[in-house]
Amino acid sequence: MEDNIEIEISETNRGNEQIIINKKHKFNFSFQRKDKSKIYRCTEYKTLNKCKSLIILNDKKEVLKYESLHNHLEKEIDVSISVAKHKIKEEIKKNSIPMDIKPKHIFNAVSQEMRLICPEYSTIRSQIIRNINKQFPPNIKSFDDIPIESEYYKTKRNENFMIFKNTDLIIFQSPFQAYLFSNYHKNIFADEFVKKKYNVNNWNYYENIERLTNNASESYNSYLNNIFPNKPLFYKLIYILKEEENLSYNDYQRRTKGN
């Protein structure tokens, strides 16, 4: 058995446990023995290489046996991608507010921590975004599935955001936006989901939701459509709308103070 074996715990794309040895080789879980020790085989075992290398760990992740019989090149780059994905996924899980996570920022933090060849951001960006999206509740698939109450319907000032929903329409509006409406009328900021029976076609959302709109101005409608050129996850949509509301609130506060 080799001396100075360095072990890192990672996982496959399907979330199964994976062992990294010396930052060069990957081993996937094979089976558990009666003594609770686990056998991991080289990821090249099921390829044309049919690599026979394996490692056996006890329940404390201590090496009981390592057969280094690799018949293929070392895979530092492939290993680095797996390690980076796993570390980033673990960091994402620590954050209770998924939308506050910036993919590039978390990648930079992990890449600086890793002491091996780090993959390019572009090669794992989509995986990072998928892991962030998994932290949200299950996505809404139809208008009828949109809940009337949700912990996500709160502004950053802990005020109610969603104020109305019936069989055809849902309106998101904060008390601040309602104040603007009652005092200025033209400056209302209220976001609506309109069902297809209204026969509008400027922004397709979910299966039976036709348009996201704002009844303040057509220019702001264009702005909303630029923010959401593609169909977003429902709770991601709500988060961004709340961010917009908060920007509007802060801007109003600065204006009223003469800044």
Salt bridges, closest charged atoms under 4 A:
GLU6 OE2 - LYS23 NZ 2.34
GLU8 OE2 - LYS23 NZ 3.85
GLU11 OE1 - HIS86 ND1 3.82
GLU11 OE2 - LYS89 NZ 2.60
GLU17 OE1 - LYS38 NZ 3.93
GLU17 OE2 - LYS61 NZ 3.33
ASP35 OD2 - ARG33 NH2 3.91
GLU44 OE2 - LYS75 NZ 2.75
GLU67 OE2 - LYS65 NZ 2.72
GLU74 OE2 - LYS24 NZ 3.56
ASP78 OD2 - LYS26 NZ 3.05
ASP78 OD2 - LYS75 NZ 3.43
GLU90 OE2 - LYS93 NZ 3.61
GLU91 OE2 - LYS94 NZ 3.01
GLU113 OE2 - LYS87 NZ 3.42
ASP144 OD1 - LYS195 NZ 3.91
GLU159 OE1 - ARG157 NH2 3.34
ASP168 OD2 - LYS197 NZ 3.40
GLU243 OE2 - LYS156 NZ 3.05
GLU245 OE2 - ARG157 NH2 2.51
ASP251 OD1 - ARG254 NH2 3.76
ASP251 OD2 - ARG255 NE 2.72
